[in-house]
Amino acid sequence: MPRLHPDRLNQLPAAVQRPQYDRAALRWGIVHMGIGAFMRAHLAVATEAALAAGDLRWGIVGVSLRQADTRDALEPQGGLYTVAVRDADAQGQPRQTLQVLGAVGRVLVAPESPTAVLAQIAAPDTRIVSLTITEKGYCHDPASGRLRLDHPDIAHDLQHPQAPRTAIGFMVWALQQRFANGLPGLTLMSLDNLPANGQVLQGAVLDFARRIDSTLAERIACECRFPCSMVDRIVPRTSDADRALVSAALGCDDQWPVMAEPFFDWAVEDQFANGHPDWGYARIVHEAAPWERLKLRMVNGTHSCIAYLGAMAGWNTVDVAMRQPALTQFLQTLMQHEIEPTLPALPGLDLAAYRSSLLERFANPALAHRTQQIAMDGSQKLPQRWLGTVRDRLATQHSIDHLALGLAAWVHYLRGVNESGEAYTVDDPHAAALQALYRETVGQHTHVESVQRMLAYAPVFGDLAGNTTVAQAVLPHLQRLQTLGVQASLLA
C-alpha cells in the first residue's frame, strides 16, 4: 500500500476531507511543544479550519521534547495525518469520519537539534508557542505551583542556553534571542489540564528568567501573554489496529493517525500578543477559570475515578467500565452531589444535560480508551482533578464520601496488582516513593493512622497532607477495596 503523501491527496476517497489550500504558501505562526495525539486532534483541527478559510499565517511546527517517533512517522508523509472521529450509530455499531490535516508542516526533535527549536521559536513569523507537555512537563510542584529549581532538567537548562531539555528552558532562551534580534514577545499558551494553566506557565517562565536576568524577566512579563485555557476532547492512544483500519479506509498507509470523539470544546482567554487564528471551534472568553473548573472536576475528575476503579477491577477500557451499572450510578451521584455544588455558575449551561452527555461520551464504544492510560501520572493529576473539590467540600462541612472512594482507589492502585492478580507498572514520576509509602503503611495494616501516613505525602496533598477527616473518609473504602474488591465497594 502506498504511503499517505501530498502527491496522493487527490487519490483519496471522496468522503475523506483534505487540505484544499496551498501548503507551500504556509507561514509558521505556531510552534507547538509536545506534539502528541491530543494536540493533533484538537489545536491542529481548529487551526486547520483557519487555514482552510484562507489565513495561511498559522502553519504549525511541532516539537517533540523526547522522542523522534512522531517526526519519523510524519516526515515521509509531508506532515499529513488523519483524524478519525469515532462514535456509534443508533444500533451501537462503530462508525468513523476521516479528515486528513495539513496544518503541521514539520516536526523538530529537541534532543537531536535544540538550536533548531530555539531558532524556530525566535523566528520572525512565530507568534504563538503552545504546549501540551502533560502536568509533569512544567517541572513544578503540583501542590504549590512553583517551578522546581532543583529539578535536574531545570538545573541543566539554566546552565546550557544552547541545549535546553525542557519546554520552559526552550521558551526563555528563545525569547532572549528574539529580544536580542529586535523582535516582539509571544503568546505562550498552555493547553494542559492544569487549573490556571496560563498562570502556572507564566510563573514557571518568569521564575526561570529571573535566574538568568531580571531585565529579561521584566520584558517577558511586559511583552508576552499567557492566556488560560480549557480544552476538552477524548483522544485515546492509537493502536496498530487503528492504523490498519484508517489506512484501509484511505487506500494508503497512514503511520500516525489519531482517534477522537465527535465532541470538541475549547475556551481560551482573549490574551494574545500578536493575534491568533480564527479558531471557529473555540470560545474566546474574558476568563477561562469557570470553564477550567467545570472540565477539571467534572470530566477529568470522573475520568480518573473510572481509571483507578476500572484498572483494579480489570475493566481495561472506559466503555467496558461504563457498562457496569454500579459504576455509572456512583459517577452520577459523585457529580450531582459532590462536584456540582462546588462549580461556579456558567450562564447557559444546563448541568444536568452536561452530566448526561458526559456519561454518554465515556460510554462511546468506538474509542476503547484504556484505563491504564488515564491512570498515568496520578501524583500530578490528583491535585487538579480531586483535591480542590475536596477542599471546597470540607470548607462547607459537606460529605466527601464519593471523592473518598476515588482517593481510596488511587491508593489501592499503587499496589501494582489488579484483582485478577495481574501485575502492572505504576507510571508516575513519584511512583517509587509512593509505592514504598504504600508498602510501609496501608500495605501492612490498614487503619486510620496508616491511611493518614499514606495521605501525608506533601508533594501530592499539600495542605491536606495527613488530614484526619480525609483519612477517616478514605479508610472504610480502602478496607473494602482490599478485602471485597471494586464491584462490592461500589455497591456498599
N, C-alpha and C positions, 0 to 999 in steps of 0.2 A: 504494500500500500504506500503511495507517495506521501511525503511529509506535508503538513499544512504549511503554506508559504504564500507571500503576497502575490506571486505569479499565478497562483491557483485559486484566488478568491472567486473569480468568475465561474469556476467549475463546481462550486459548492451547490448543494440542493437549494431550490428556490426558497424554501421555508426558512433557511438559515439567514439571520441578519448578519450584515458585514459592513466594514467601512466603505463609504462612498466618497469620502473626502480625499484630497491629495496628501498622502502621508509624507511625501518628500518635502512638502512645504511646512511641516510642523516645526514649531519652535519649542524649546524645552523649558516651559514655565514652572513645572513642578518637579521637585526631587523628592522621591518617597523613600524613607528609611524603613527597612523591614518589609520587603516586598513578598509577603506571604499570600495565602489564599484569600484571607478576608479582604485585604486591600483590593485585590484583583476582582473581587465580586461586589465591591462597594464603591470606594472612591473612584476607581477606574471606570466603573459603569456610569456614574454620574458625570465624569469628565468626558467620556465618550460621547454623551449626548450633546455637550457643549461644542465639541469638535465637529460633530455631525451638523450642528447648526451654523457652522462656518467660522467660528473663532478658533484659529489654529495656533494661538499663542500658548496653549496649555498642554502640550505634549508632556509625557511623564518619563523621567529617567528613574528607574528603580535602583535601589542599593540593597544588596544582601550583606548583612553585617557579619555573617559567619560562614555560610556555605555557598558553593558555586552551583548547586543543583538547578535553581531557577534560571540563572544565566545560561547554563549548558543546555537546558531544555528549550528556552525561548529564542536563543540566538539563531539556530538553524531555521526557525520559523519566522524570522524577521520581526520578532516581538509579538506576533499574533498568538492568541489563545482563545479558547471557547469558554463562555459562561453557560452552563447547563442549569436552567431554572426548573426545579423538580417539585411536583406535588402529586396528588392522586385525584382521579376523576370521581364522579358521583358513585361509581361502583367500587371504589377503593383501588383501582388499578393505577400503577405509577405512570406518569406522563412527564414529558420534558419539552422545553423550547430551547433553542440554541442561538447564541449570538457570538460571533467572532469579533473580538475587540482589537483595535489598532492603536489605542491611546499610549501604550507602553512602547517606547521606541528602542530602548536598550536597557540593559541591566549591568551595573558595576558590582564587582565583588570586592568589598572593602579590604579584606586581608591581602588580596593579591595586588591591589593598586590603590592604596589610601590617598595618594596625591591626586589621582583622577577624581575621586569622590570630593575631595576638598575643592578642586578646580571647578567641578560641576556646581557645587553649592555657591561658589564665588562668581559664577559666570553671569554676565550682564542680563541674559534672558530669564534667569531664575527669579521667581517672585515668591514662591511658596515652598517650604520644606515641610512635608507631612510625615507622620510617624505612626506605624503600628509595630511596636517593638515589644509588646506584652508588658505587664506590670513590672517585671523584674528588670526590663531594659533601661529603666530610669535610674538604676543604681541608687535608689533612695530607701530610706527606712519607711516601710508602709505605715507604721504606727504614727510617726511624727511628720512624714512627708519631706524631710530634709535630705539633701544629697549626702550620700555616704562618702566622705572624703577619704575614708580608709578602705574603700572598695579597691581591690587590686587593679582593675581596669581603669578606674578614675585616676588612681595614683600614677599609673603608666601614662595616661593621656596628658596629664599635667606636665610630664617631662618629655613628651615626644610630639611636638606640634605638627610634624610631617607624617606621622604614622599613628594616629589615634585608633582606638578599638571601639569606643562607644559612640552612640548617636550624639550624646551630649558633647563629647570631645570634638567630633567632626563639625558640629554646628558652630561651636565657639571659635575654633581655629579658623574655619572658613569665613566666619563673619569678620574676623580680624583682617583676613586677606581682602574681603570686599571693601571694607572701610579704607584700607591702605590704597586700593585701586580707585577710590573716589566714588564707589557705588553705594546706593542706599541700603537700608536694612531690609529684612524679610518678614513674611508671616511664617511663624513656626507653629504648626498645627498638629496637636495630638489627636489621634483617633482611637486611643486605647481606653479600656474600661476602668477609668480612674475617676473618682469624684474630683471636680475642679481640675480636670486633666491639663488644661491650659495653664493654670496657676502652678500646678506641680512642675510642669515643664519649665515655666518661667523661673521658678525658684531654683531648679537644678542648673539651668543655663547661667543664671546670674551668680549662683554660688561658685560655679566653676570659673566664670570670667573674673570674678573678684580675686581669685587666687593667681590670676595672670597679670591683670592690670585694672585698677579701679576705673580708669578713664574708659577702657573698653567696655566694662560692665555698665557704666553710665550711658554710653552711646547705645548699647543694645537695649537698655531699658527705655530709652527715648525713641529709637527708630524702629524697633521690631514690635510685632504684635503677636499675642499668644491667645488666640480665641479658644474658649472652652467648647467642647462639642459632645454630642451624644450620638452614637452610631448603633444601629440595630439591624442585623440580618444574620440568620443562621447559615454558617458556611462550614460544613463538615470536611474532614480530611478526605482528599481524593484517593481512591483505591485503584489498583490495577484494573479491576473490573469496570470501574467508572471510565477509565481511559479507553478501554476496549469498546464500551458502548458508545461513547461520544465519537470515537474515530470511525466506527461503523456507520453512524448516522451522517457524519460529514463526508464519508467516502475518501478521507485522507487521514493520516496519522497525526493526532494532536497529543504530544507527550506531556502537556502541562495544563489540562483544562481544570476548571473549578466548578464545584457544585454549589447551588444556593437555593434557598426557598424563594417563593414569589415575593414575600414581604420585604419591604425596604423602608428604613426610616433613618433620618439624619437631621439633627438640629445643631446648627453651628452659629456661634455669636458673630455679629457683624463687626468684627475687629480684624481688618486686613490692611497691611502696609502698602500694598501696590495692586489692589483689586483682586478679583477672583473670577473663575469661570462662571458662566450662567448655569449653575447646578440646579436644573429644574427639579431634581429629586429631593433637594434639601430645603429645610426650613431655615432661613436666615433670621435669627432671633436676637433680641436685645440681651437676654440672659439664658444660658443653657442649663443652669443649675437645676431647675424643676424637672426638666426632661432627663437630665443625668440621673437624678434620684429615682425617678419613675423606672428608668431602664435598669439601673444597677440593682435596685431592690426587687422589682417585680420579675424582670426577665433573668438577669444573671443570678440573683439570689435563689430563685426557684430552680434554675438550671443546675446550680451547684448541689442543691438538695437531691435532685434526681440523680446527679452523677455519683455522689457518695453512697446513697442508698442502693442505687442500681448496680454499681460496681461490686458492692459487697454481696448483693443477692444473686449476682450472676446474670443480671439483665444488661446485656452488653451494649445495647443501643437505646437511645432515648425513646424511640417509638415503642420498643418492646416494653420498657418500663411503664410507659403510659397506658399499656393495656391492662395494668394491674389496678382494679377499682379502688383498692385501699390507698394506693399512692395518689391517684387523681383526687380522691376525697381529701387526703392530707394536704395537697397543694392548694386546693380550693380554700380550705379553712385557713391555712397559713397566709395566703394572700389577702383574703377578705377580712380576717380578724386581727392579724398581727402586722402585716406590711402596710396595707392601705391606710390605716389610721395615721401612719407616720408621713404620708405623702402630702406635698403642698397642692393647693387647688390649681388645676390646669383648665382654663376655660375651653369648653367644647369637648372635653374628654369625658367619655362615659366609662368609668372604671369597671363597671360590671361587664360591659361589652369588651373592654380591653382584656380583662381577665379571661373571659370565654375564648377570645381569639388567640390568646397566648397558649392556652391549653390545646387548642386545635393545631397551632404551629408546632408545639412539641410532639404531637401525635402524628405528624407528617411521616408516612411510612416510606417515602421516596428518598429521605435524606440519610437514614442509617447513621446518625451522629453518635459516635462512640462515647459511652460514659467515661471511659478511662481518659479520653482526650480532654473532656471538660474538667476532670478531676485534677489535672496537672496544676502545679504551682499554687496549691491551696493557701500556703502561707502568705502569698502576695494578694490573693483574691478575697479572702475572708474579711479583712478589714473594710473593704469597699462594699462587699455584697451583703454581709450579715451584721457586722458589729455596730454600724451606725444605727440600724434598726433596733438592735438590742439596747443600745444606749437610750434611744428615744423611748422605748417601752419601759425601761427601768425608771427613767426620769418621771414618768407619769404613773408609776406603780401599777403597770398593767402586765398581764401574763406574757411570758416568752416561751411557753411550753412547746410550741411547734418549732420555733427557732432553735430551742434547746435540742430537739431531736436531730435537726440538721447538724448542729455542733457535735453531738454525740456520734453521728455517722462519720463525720470527718475524723474524729479521734479514733473511732473503730477502724477506719480505712488505713490508718497509719500502721496497723499490724502487718500489712503486706500480704495477707492471705484471705481469699474470699470464703463464703460459706461452703463452697464445694471443695475447699482445700487447695485451690489453685493459687499459686504464688504470682505476684506481680511486682513491678518496680514502682515505688512511690517517686514520681518525677517532680521534684520540688527543690529549690535552692537551699532550703533548710531541712532537707529530708534526713540527713544523718543525725542532726541534733534532735529533731522532733521524734524520730523513731527510737533513739536512745532514751529520751524522756518517757516515751510511751512504755518501753520495757521496764523502766525503773519505777513507774507509778502505777497506772491502771492495768498494765500487763501483768502485774503481780497481785495486787489486792485492790479491788475497785470499791472505794468508799469515798466519802465526801472530801476527806483530806487529800487523797491521792488524785482525785479529779481537780481539786484546787491547784495542786502542784503541776498537773498536766496543763492546765489553763493559765499558768503563771508565766508562760513564755512571752516575754515582753515584746520581742520583735513582731509578733502577731497581734497580741491583745492590748498592748499599750496600757492605758489607764484602767482597763478592765482586767488586767492580769491578776489572777488569784481571787477574783470577786466571788464572795461566798454565795450570793444569790444566784449567780450564773452557775456555779458549781453544783448547787443544790438542785437546780432545774435540769442540768445535764445528767446527773447521777442515775436516776431511775431509767432513763432512756438508754444510757450506755450499758447498764446492767442487763436490760432486756435484749439489746443487740448482741451482747456477748453470750448470753445463755439461750435465748429463744430465736434470734435471727430477725431479719428485716421485716418479713411479712407479719410475723406476730407482733412486732413492735408497732407497726403501722395500725394494727387492729386493736391495740391495747386502749 
